[in-house]
Amino acid sequence: MSEMSVLRNILGENSSLEEIKQHLTLYDGKVFPNFCKMFQVAVTLPVSTATCERSFSTMRRIKTWLRTCMNQDRFSNLSIMNIEKDIPINNEDILNIFEKTERRIQLH
């Protein structure tokens, strides 16, 4: 708590995140170690929760009441394809892999 009081006296009441970041990098995290850790958590927390929320809303869009009979493997694959859609996919490579696989059904 004393770190917070000292930092507030140094920065003032209405300081921006950029000013706080400048002071923390100036002191290299040695003067205010607890506040540095708390600041890092506070800055990264919204990013990590937004990713989870985006993933859950994508899964809710995929698994509607019309698709309740979908098995887990198909659901997982569709979810990953939709969530990670910014990863570039080379269609030629996929077609070459598919071409090399054995596609005949073995009837006994």
Salt bridges, closest charged atoms under 4 A:
GLU13 OE2 - ARG8 NH1 4.00
ASP28 OD2 - LYS30 NZ 3.85
